[in-house]
Amino acid sequence: MLEALRAEFEHRPRLGRPIRTVTEGGQRIELYSTRIEGDPASGRPAVNVVFAYAPAPPWPPTVRIAAVVPEDPPHPQP
């Protein structure tokens, strides 16, 4: 799942919802979040992913995944 997301970031590094942009050490860093749907049949929950995109320079454009948080499964209603 994360390998597929990493490959997607190579083509669309600004995938998801922008959270904010910060400047660190003179470099602009954009923070985003995105959601990957779960698969109830296999028991895989949906996950929320937070990642940072540094467009460049001084280094090549970089995407770093900061957090992967699984969603709680839905609870049956009584």
Buried (B, 14 or more C-beta within 10 A) or exposed (E): EEEEBEEBBEEEBEBBEEEEEEEEEEBEBBBBBBEBEBEEEEEEBBBBBBBBBBBEEEEEEBBEEEEBEEEEEEEEEE
